[in-house]
Structures are given as C-alpha cells and as structure tokens.
Amino acid sequence: MKNQSEPEMNDELRPEYDLRELLKGGVRGRYAERCRAGANPILLDPDVAKAFPSEEAVNEALRLVLQLAKIPADKKRSPAKA
C-alpha cells in the first residue's frame, strides 16, 4: 500500500530532474515587493555578477553606459596627429 501523505505525481518531467533539489533555497515572493514598486528584477550571468559587488555598482555602470551612448560621434573630426 502506498503512503497516503505523498500524492502520486503525474507529470512529464524527466526523472533526472529533482525539483526538490532545483528549488531548494528558493524564496516564494522574494521580488514581489520590488515588482509592485515598479522595479524590473533581472538575473545577471555569473561572470557578470562576479564583476559587481552590489546592486548600486551595477546601476552606476549602466548609468555610465547610458551617458556614453548620448555622446554624439563626431565624424567631421580629423584623426589625432602623432
């Protein structure tokens, strides 16, 4: 007789995927307040995240990129003479 406390799962998930392991450490609603406030949470790739110590550092770098994008490329300028 099967244990009644564990319902049988009828899904098409491959047996090698253990959701208990994949979802371990997850927090339900972790970003809910930020989303309600209008924030747009994103996930960085590990190599990119390693380059920034905090959220503030990421925002500062992105603001710099935005400022640099506003600088018009001056095509009339002659190349620097050596």
Secondary structure, 3 states (H helix, E strand, C coil): CCCCCCCCCCCCCCCCCCHHHHCCCCCCCCCHHHHHCCCCCCCCCHHHHHHCCCHHHHHHHHHHHHHHHHCCCCCCCCCCCC
